[in-house]
Amino acid sequence: MKLKKGFVRVCISFLIISISFGFTRVLAENNESIKNEIDNNKDRIEELEKEKEEIQDEILSEEEALKRIEEEIKEKREELLKVSKEVEVFQNEIDLIQEEVDKIEDEILKIEEEISIKEEKIENLIKEQEKQKVLLANRLRNYYKLDISNQYLYMILSSENIFELLNKLYNITILMKIDRDLMKSNKESEENITLEKNAIEEYLKEEEIRKNDVVKKQIELIDKQSEFIVIKEKEEKQMYELQALESEKNNLIVSLEGVQNSLQNQIEDLLSYNEELQAELDRIFEDIENGSPDNGATPESGNESGFLRPVDGVITCEFGPRINPVTFEAGFHNGIDYAGNTGEAIRATKSGVVEYSGWIEGYGYTIILNHGDGIKSLYAHSSQLIVSVGNSVQQGETVALIGSTGMSTGPHLHFEIRVNGQPVDPFGYIPY
C-alpha cells in the first residue's frame, strides 16, 4: 500500500514539476565529470612535461653551443694576447731603432756643422792665402824690377853707418824668410784642412749609410708590425662577434629557462588544481558517496529535532523508491522535492556552517550546511546562491533562491538530510 502511494506521488511529480535524479546516478555523473577533468589535466600535464623536456633538450644544446663559443673566445683571447705582445715587441724595437735614428741624425747634423765650419775655415784660409799671394807677388815683382846690386848700393849709400846697413840687410833676409815660411804654412794648413774635411765627409758618408740601414730595418719592422696589427684587428673582430653570439646564446638560454619555469608553474598549478579537485570530490562526496538509504538513521522524533521546513511549497516527491521522470528507470530518491517559483527564498532548516556553495553535476547550484553531530542538509537546483563556504547561518536565514539548474524539468527545491554521510528521510527531522 505504501509502495502504491509512493508511485502515485511519483506520477504527480512527473506531471507537475521536475524531479531530481536519483542520488546514486547524480553521484556517478558528478564523479565521472570531475574524474574526466582530472584525467584531462593529467593529459595536459603530460603534454607540458614533454614540452618541458624538449625545451630542456634545447637548453642543453644551447649550453653546449655556448661552451664551444666560450672555448673559442678563450682561444681568441690567448691568440689576441700573443699577437698584442708581438705588436708590443715590434713597437719596442721600432722605438729603439727610432732612438738610434735620432742619434744618427743628431750626429750627422753635428758632422754637417763641422764640415760647414771646416769649409768656412778653408774658404777664409784661401782668401788669406790669396791676399798673401798677392802681397808676396807684388814684393817679388818689386825685387825683380829693382836690380839687387842697386838695392844693396842704395842701402850702403843710404846707411849712415855699418850697423844701420847690417840692420837693413838683416831685415831683408828676415822678410824673405817670413815670406817663404808663410807660403809653406799656408800650403800645409790648406792641406791639413782639406784632409780633415775629407775625413769628416767620409765619416758623414758612413753615418748616412748607417742611418739608411737603420731606417731600412725600421721600415721592415713597421711592415711586420702592420701585418700583426691586421691580424690583431681580425682577431678582435672575431672575438667581438663571438662575444655577441655568447650574449645572444645567454639571452636565449634565459628565455628558454623562463619558458621552462612557466611550464613548470603550469604543471604545478594543474597538479595543485587536480589535488583541489580531488579534495573537493572527496569532501563533497565523502558524506554522500554511497547512495543506499539507511532507514535506521531516523531519530526517535522528527518534530522534536528543532528543524524547520526549508520552503512552503507543495511536496511533489518524497524520500524512497521511485521511477526516474527523465530516464523512466527504477531508482531511489534521496530527499524531498518542493514545488516553487524561480526566485523564491530557500531557508536554512537549522543553524549551521556552509560546507559547500557551488555547482554539482546533476544537482546544479547547491548549498550544503553542516549542523554538527554528523548531520548535514542539502539544497539543490537553486537559481542563485546567497551564502558562501565558511559562512555561519541562522535557522530560517535565506541561503539560496529556487531555480531549475542541473538535471531538472522545472523550478523546485530538492532537499536532503544526511547523517554521517548517509541520506535519511527528511520527515524524520522536518515537519511534514
C-alpha positions in Angstrom: 0.0 0.0 0.0 2.8 2.3 0.9 4.6 1.5 -2.4 1.4 2.3 -4.3 1.1 5.7 -2.6 4.8 6.4 -3.5 4.2 5.5 -7.1 1.1 7.9 -7.3 3.2 10.7 -5.9 5.9 10.0 -8.5 3.3 10.3 -11.2 2.1 13.6 -9.8 5.7 14.9 -9.6 6.3 13.9 -13.2 3.2 15.8 -14.4 3.6 19.0 -12.2 7.3 19.7 -11.7 10.7 18.2 -12.3 12.1 15.6 -10.0 15.8 15.4 -9.3 17.8 12.4 -10.5 18.4 9.7 -8.0 21.3 10.4 -5.8 23.2 7.3 -6.9 23.1 8.4 -10.6 23.9 12.0 -9.8 26.9 10.9 -7.7 28.2 8.7 -10.6 27.8 11.5 -13.1 29.5 14.0 -10.8 32.3 11.7 -10.0 32.7 11.0 -13.7 32.8 14.7 -14.6 35.4 15.5 -12.0 37.4 12.4 -12.8 37.3 13.4 -16.5 38.6 16.8 -15.7 41.3 15.3 -13.6 42.3 12.9 -16.4 42.3 15.8 -18.9 44.5 17.8 -16.6 46.8 14.8 -16.3 47.0 14.6 -20.1 47.8 18.3 -20.2 50.5 17.8 -17.6 52.0 15.0 -19.8 52.0 17.4 -22.7 53.6 20.1 -20.7 56.2 17.7 -19.3 57.0 16.6 -22.9 57.2 20.2 -24.0 59.4 21.0 -20.9 61.7 18.1 -21.8 62.0 19.4 -25.4 62.9 22.8 -24.0 65.3 21.2 -21.6 67.0 19.4 -24.5 67.1 22.7 -26.4 68.6 24.4 -23.3 71.3 21.6 -23.1 72.0 22.0 -26.8 72.4 25.8 -26.5 74.5 25.4 -23.4 76.8 23.0 -25.3 77.0 25.6 -28.1 77.7 28.3 -25.5 80.5 26.2 -24.1 82.1 25.9 -27.5 81.7 29.6 -28.1 83.3 30.3 -24.7 86.2 28.0 -25.6 86.6 29.8 -28.9 86.6 33.1 -27.1 89.2 31.8 -24.7 91.4 30.7 -27.6 90.9 34.1 -29.3 91.8 35.9 -26.2 95.0 33.8 -26.0 95.8 34.4 -29.6 95.0 38.1 -29.3 97.2 38.4 -26.2 100.0 36.7 -28.2 99.6 39.0 -31.2 99.4 42.0 -28.9 102.7 41.0 -27.3 104.2 40.6 -30.7 102.9 44.1 -31.7 104.3 45.4 -28.5 107.7 43.8 -29.1 107.9 45.2 -32.6 106.9 48.6 -31.3 109.6 48.5 -28.6 112.2 47.6 -31.3 110.9 50.3 -33.6 111.2 52.8 -30.7 114.7 51.7 -30.0 115.6 52.0 -33.7 114.0 55.3 -33.8 116.2 56.4 -31.0 119.2 55.2 -32.9 118.0 57.0 -36.0 117.6 60.2 -34.0 121.1 59.8 -32.6 122.5 59.2 -36.0 120.6 62.2 -37.4 122.0 64.3 -34.5 125.5 63.0 -35.3 125.0 63.8 -39.0 123.8 67.2 -38.1 127.0 67.8 -36.0 129.2 66.4 -38.7 127.5 68.7 -41.3 128.1 71.6 -38.9 131.8 70.6 -38.6 132.1 70.3 -42.4 130.5 73.7 -42.7 133.0 75.2 -40.2 135.9 73.5 -42.0 134.7 74.7 -45.3 134.4 78.2 -43.9 138.0 77.9 -42.4 139.3 76.7 -45.8 137.5 79.5 -47.5 138.9 82.1 -45.2 142.3 80.5 -45.4 142.1 80.5 -49.2 141.2 84.2 -49.0 144.1 85.0 -46.7 146.4 83.0 -48.9 145.2 84.9 -51.9 146.0 88.1 -50.1 149.4 86.8 -49.1 150.0 85.6 -52.6 149.1 89.0 -54.0 151.4 90.7 -51.4 154.2 88.2 -52.0 153.8 88.5 -55.7 154.0 92.3 -55.5 157.1 92.0 -53.4 158.7 89.6 -55.7 157.9 91.8 -58.6 159.5 94.7 -56.9 162.5 92.5 -56.2 162.8 91.6 -59.8 162.1 95.1 -61.0 165.0 96.5 -59.0 168.4 95.4 -59.6 169.6 93.6 -56.4 173.1 95.3 -56.8 171.4 98.6 -57.0 169.4 97.7 -53.9 172.5 96.9 -52.0 174.2 100.0 -53.3 171.2 102.1 -52.2 171.3 100.6 -48.7 175.1 101.2 -48.5 174.8 104.8 -49.6 171.7 105.5 -47.6 173.1 104.0 -44.4 174.9 106.3 -42.1 177.0 103.6 -40.6 177.8 99.9 -40.8 175.3 99.0 -38.1 172.4 100.6 -40.0 173.5 98.7 -43.1 173.7 95.4 -41.4 170.3 96.0 -39.9 168.7 96.7 -43.2 170.3 93.6 -44.7 169.1 91.5 -41.8 165.6 92.9 -42.2 165.5 92.0 -45.8 166.7 88.5 -45.0 164.0 88.1 -42.3 161.3 89.3 -44.5 162.2 86.9 -47.3 162.3 84.0 -44.7 158.9 85.1 -43.4 157.5 85.1 -46.9 158.9 81.6 -47.5 157.5 80.3 -44.1 154.2 81.9 -44.8 153.9 80.3 -48.1 154.8 76.9 -46.6 152.5 77.3 -43.7 149.6 78.3 -45.9 150.2 75.3 -48.0 150.4 73.0 -45.0 147.2 74.5 -43.4 145.3 74.1 -46.6 146.5 70.5 -47.0 145.6 69.7 -43.3 142.2 71.3 -43.5 141.5 69.6 -46.8 142.5 66.2 -45.3 140.3 66.9 -42.2 137.4 67.9 -44.3 137.8 64.8 -46.4 137.9 62.7 -43.3 134.8 64.3 -41.9 133.0 63.9 -45.2 133.9 60.2 -45.3 132.6 59.8 -41.8 129.5 61.6 -42.9 129.0 59.2 -45.7 129.5 56.3 -43.3 126.9 57.7 -40.9 124.5 58.3 -43.8 124.9 54.6 -44.9 124.4 53.5 -41.2 121.3 55.7 -41.0 119.9 54.3 -44.2 120.5 50.7 -42.9 118.8 51.5 -39.6 115.9 53.2 -41.4 115.5 50.2 -43.7 115.4 47.9 -40.7 112.9 50.3 -39.1 110.7 50.1 -42.2 110.9 46.3 -42.2 109.8 46.2 -38.5 106.9 48.7 -39.2 105.8 46.5 -42.1 106.0 43.4 -39.9 104.1 45.2 -37.1 101.5 46.3 -39.6 100.9 42.6 -40.5 100.4 41.7 -36.9 98.1 44.7 -36.4 95.9 43.5 -39.2 95.9 40.0 -37.6 95.1 41.6 -34.2 92.2 43.6 -35.7 90.9 40.4 -37.3 91.2 38.5 -34.0 89.4 41.4 -32.2 86.6 41.4 -34.7 86.2 37.6 -34.4 86.2 37.9 -30.6 83.6 40.7 -30.6 81.4 38.5 -32.9 81.9 35.6 -30.6 81.0 37.7 -27.6 77.9 39.0 -29.3 77.0 35.4 -30.1 77.7 34.4 -26.5 75.4 37.2 -25.3 72.7 36.0 -27.7 73.0 32.4 -26.5 72.9 33.5 -22.9 69.7 35.5 -23.6 68.2 32.6 -25.4 69.0 30.2 -22.5 67.5 32.7 -20.1 64.4 32.9 -22.3 64.1 29.1 -22.6 64.6 28.8 -18.8 61.8 31.3 -18.4 59.6 29.3 -20.7 60.6 26.1 -18.8 59.8 27.8 -15.5 56.4 28.9 -16.9 55.7 25.4 -18.0 56.7 24.1 -14.6 54.4 26.6 -13.0 51.6 25.5 -15.2 52.3 21.9 -14.3 52.4 22.7 -10.6 49.2 24.7 -11.0 47.5 21.8 -12.7 48.8 19.4 -10.1 47.6 21.7 -7.4 44.2 22.1 -9.2 43.9 18.3 -9.5 44.6 18.0 -5.8 41.9 20.6 -5.1 39.5 18.8 -7.5 40.2 15.5 -5.8 39.9 17.1 -2.4 36.7 18.8 -3.4 35.5 15.5 -4.8 36.4 13.7 -1.6 35.0 16.5 0.6 31.7 16.8 -1.3 31.0 13.1 -1.6 32.7 11.9 1.5 29.4 12.0 3.3 27.2 11.2 0.3 29.2 8.8 -1.8 27.1 5.7 -1.1 23.6 6.3 -2.2 21.8 3.5 -0.4 19.3 4.6 2.2 19.7 4.0 5.8 16.3 3.9 7.5 17.9 3.1 10.7 19.3 6.6 11.0 16.0 8.2 11.6 15.8 9.8 15.0 13.1 9.0 17.5 11.0 12.1 17.0 11.3 14.3 13.9 9.1 17.1 15.2 11.3 17.4 18.3 14.5 17.8 16.3 14.3 21.5 16.0 14.4 21.6 12.1 12.1 23.8 10.1 10.7 23.4 6.6 13.1 24.9 4.0 10.2 26.3 1.9 6.4 26.5 2.0 5.8 24.8 -1.4 3.9 21.6 -2.1 5.7 18.4 -1.8 5.9 16.8 -5.2 8.2 13.7 -4.4 9.1 12.1 -1.1 12.1 10.1 0.1 12.2 6.5 -1.2 12.0 4.3 -4.3 10.6 5.9 -7.5 10.6 5.9 -11.3 13.0 8.5 -12.6 10.9 11.1 -14.5 13.7 11.6 -17.1 15.1 8.1 -17.6 12.0 6.2 -16.6 14.2 3.8 -14.7 13.5 2.5 -11.2 15.7 4.1 -8.6 15.8 5.7 -5.2 15.0 9.3 -4.3 17.4 10.5 -1.5 15.4 13.6 -0.5 12.2 15.6 -0.8 11.1 17.8 -3.7 9.2 21.0 -3.1 7.4 22.9 -5.9 8.1 26.6 -6.2 8.7 29.6 -8.3 12.0 30.8 -9.6 13.5 33.3 -7.2 11.6 32.2 -4.1 13.7 32.1 -0.9 15.2 28.8 0.4 15.6 28.9 4.2 18.2 27.2 6.4 16.3 24.4 8.0 18.5 24.8 11.1 21.5 26.9 12.1 24.9 25.7 10.8 28.0 26.4 8.8 28.1 26.5 5.0 30.2 23.5 3.9 29.7 23.8 0.2 28.4 26.5 -2.1 28.7 25.8 -5.8 27.8 23.7 -8.8 27.4 19.9 -8.6 26.7 17.9 -11.7 23.0 16.9 -11.8 22.3 18.9 -8.7 23.0 22.3 -10.3 23.7 25.2 -7.9 23.8 23.5 -4.4 24.2 24.5 -0.8 25.3 22.1 1.9 25.0 23.1 5.6 26.8 21.3 8.4 24.7 21.3 11.6 27.1 19.3 13.7 26.8 15.8 15.2 27.3 14.4 11.7 24.0 16.0 10.4 24.0 17.9 7.1 21.3 19.4 4.9 21.4 19.8 1.1 19.6 22.4 -1.1 19.8 21.8 -4.8 18.7 23.2 -8.3 19.0 26.8 -7.0 18.9 29.8 -9.3 21.2 31.8 -7.1 23.4 31.0 -4.1 23.2 33.6 -1.3 25.9 32.3 1.2 29.5 31.2 0.7 31.6 28.5 2.2 32.6 29.1 5.8 29.6 31.4 6.5 27.6 30.8 9.6 23.9 30.9 9.0 20.9 31.1 11.4 17.8 28.9 11.2 15.4 30.5 8.8 18.1 32.6 7.1 17.9 32.6 3.2 20.7 30.6 1.8 19.6 30.4 -1.9 16.8 31.0 -4.3 14.6 28.4 -6.0 15.6 27.6 -9.6 15.9 24.8 -12.2 19.6 24.3 -12.6 21.2 20.9 -13.1 19.0 17.9 -14.0 15.7 19.5 -13.6 12.4 19.8 -15.5 11.2 22.9 -13.8 11.7 25.2 -10.8 11.7 23.3 -7.5 13.9 22.6 -4.4 15.5 19.2 -3.9 16.1 18.9 -0.1 18.2 16.2 1.6 19.2 15.3 5.2 22.3 13.2 5.7 23.6 11.7 8.8 27.2 10.6 8.9 27.2 10.7 5.1 24.1 8.6 4.6 20.8 10.0 3.2 17.8 9.6 5.6 14.2 10.5 5.3 14.0 14.3 5.9 10.5 13.8 7.5 12.3 12.3 10.5 13.6 15.9 11.1 11.3 18.4 9.5 7.6 18.9 9.8 5.5 17.3 7.0 
